[in-house]
Amino acid sequence: MPNMPAPSIPNLLSLRGRSRGGSRGRGRSHRQGGGDSHSSAPSHDSTIQGTDTDAAVSRMSAVDLGYLQDPFAQHFVQNPVSGAIRRLPIINRGTYTRTTGLDNLISSFLSTTATRERQIISLGAGTDTRPFKLFSQPDLANIIYHEIDFPEVASKKLRLVNAIPQLRNILPNPTAENSSWGSPNLPNGCQYWCHGIDLRDLLKDDVKPLDGIRTDVPTVLISECCLCYLEVPQARGVIDYFTKIIPNLAIVIYEPIYPNDSFGQQMVSNLAARRICMPTLEAYLNPVSQEERLRKAGFTFTRSVTIRDVWQKWVADEERERVNSLEGLDEVEEWNLLADHYVVVWALKGDGFEQWLEQWQGVS
Ligand SMILES: C[S@@+](CC[C@H](N)C(=O)[O-])C[C@H]1O[C@@H](n2cnc3c(N)ncnc32)[C@H](O)[C@@H]1O
């Protein structure tokens, strides 16, 4: 791990704030206690919900500048005037690389299970646009897609789907019941469900099964910067909940690592300044401990790559050149540091992943 003196470490808080349009995210809530069953930390919950606005704004910035193609991103930010939202080049490249890494894993799961029903469950999905991108591909079939987030976040997504024709075309006639809503009769045997729950409620003794969850099909559980906000036993408990009910399960986690070097300390202190804490960051310090965490949870095959690896090894030369040419990036050392501090770890157990496993066996 390269060592950079503390003063030259970029302040991610200020990187985040330097968008031309200021804070344009829709509906960042600072409401106290809304729907939060854990009354000890209501304000932390609403701060955590606000991290989704950051993710949506970063996605929009990457789309606007040509890093990513995503016609749906504009609907999840306020005033998406072209060019109004602009993150720094290092952040745009990070958004591009993280999205590409997860998209690669998910599309290879889908292509190697194409002849059967399969399921994706996205934890802390927020305003993620992945289901819209997937369901707009006419040849994809038999995908059961679940998203889980706090009730406030899930109902905001429903409001947007109802209000915006481009979203409603993809998820027509959404129906809501209890804490869930969805479009369970999509073309090609596909289904979409969105569950408005606090993930920690899955640990309660009297938890009811989530509508539409299948326990008999190969399933990928995704945590794209979500489980890191839970206390370590709770994050473990959520993973255990799914490993117990779904025998054939894969998991893909994206989150920060290395909190103890200079860059990592700066990262933690920037988060603390926003009153955000990531308990799992202190517990799973590096790619090795991230993989170990999943082996302990019962997964039999595990792999991990840093975001720097994804950029260098998973993005083809020509595509890297295209992305490089979009803005240019002077701060190569800063990029390497930032990209070394985020990991994609994935693992699987059970059957139904044989071809997927073959594809990823030798990959590092
Ligand atoms: C940084 S955002 C990531 C959103 C999305 N996965 C992405 O990468 O674009 C974290 C999301 O996790 C959700 N989240 C965090 N803790 C949660 C919990 N206990 N229950 C449900 N959702 C939670 C937040 O509300 C937020 O939408």
PDBQT file of the ligand as one rigid body, heavy atoms in Angstrom, charges set to zero:
ROOT
HETATM    1  C1  LIG A 401     -24.507   4.595  -0.388  1.00  0.00    +0.000 C 
HETATM    2  S1  LIG A 401     -26.179   4.184  -0.657  1.00  0.00    +0.000 S 
HETATM    3  C2  LIG A 401     -25.969   3.000  -1.949  1.00  0.00    +0.000 C 
HETATM    4  C3  LIG A 401     -27.134   2.910  -2.858  1.00  0.00    +0.000 C 
HETATM    5  C4  LIG A 401     -26.949   1.924  -4.020  1.00  0.00    +0.000 C 
HETATM    6  N1  LIG A 401     -26.660   0.593  -3.518  1.00  0.00    +0.000 N 
HETATM    7  C5  LIG A 401     -25.836   2.394  -4.930  1.00  0.00    +0.000 C 
HETATM    8  O1  LIG A 401     -24.720   1.885  -4.815  1.00  0.00    +0.000 OA
HETATM    9  O2  LIG A 401     -26.092   3.263  -5.762  1.00  0.00    +0.000 OA
HETATM   10  C6  LIG A 401     -26.554   3.145   0.763  1.00  0.00    +0.000 C 
HETATM   11  C7  LIG A 401     -27.984   2.684   0.784  1.00  0.00    +0.000 C 
HETATM   12  O3  LIG A 401     -28.129   1.680   1.804  1.00  0.00    +0.000 OA
HETATM   13  C8  LIG A 401     -29.343   1.901   2.459  1.00  0.00    +0.000 C 
HETATM   14  N2  LIG A 401     -29.294   1.309   3.810  1.00  0.00    +0.000 N 
HETATM   15  C9  LIG A 401     -28.322   1.478   4.740  1.00  0.00    +0.000 A 
HETATM   16  N3  LIG A 401     -28.656   0.844   5.883  1.00  0.00    +0.000 NA
HETATM   17  C10 LIG A 401     -29.865   0.241   5.665  1.00  0.00    +0.000 A 
HETATM   18  C11 LIG A 401     -30.736  -0.540   6.470  1.00  0.00    +0.000 A 
HETATM   19  N4  LIG A 401     -30.451  -0.823   7.737  1.00  0.00    +0.000 N 
HETATM   20  N5  LIG A 401     -31.897  -0.981   5.927  1.00  0.00    +0.000 NA
HETATM   21  C12 LIG A 401     -32.220  -0.675   4.636  1.00  0.00    +0.000 A 
HETATM   22  N6  LIG A 401     -31.417   0.071   3.821  1.00  0.00    +0.000 NA
HETATM   23  C13 LIG A 401     -30.264   0.536   4.337  1.00  0.00    +0.000 A 
HETATM   24  C14 LIG A 401     -29.470   3.426   2.505  1.00  0.00    +0.000 C 
HETATM   25  O4  LIG A 401     -30.779   3.880   2.747  1.00  0.00    +0.000 OA
HETATM   26  C15 LIG A 401     -28.955   3.811   1.122  1.00  0.00    +0.000 C 
HETATM   27  O5  LIG A 401     -29.986   3.870   0.169  1.00  0.00    +0.000 OA
ENDROOT
TORSDOF 0
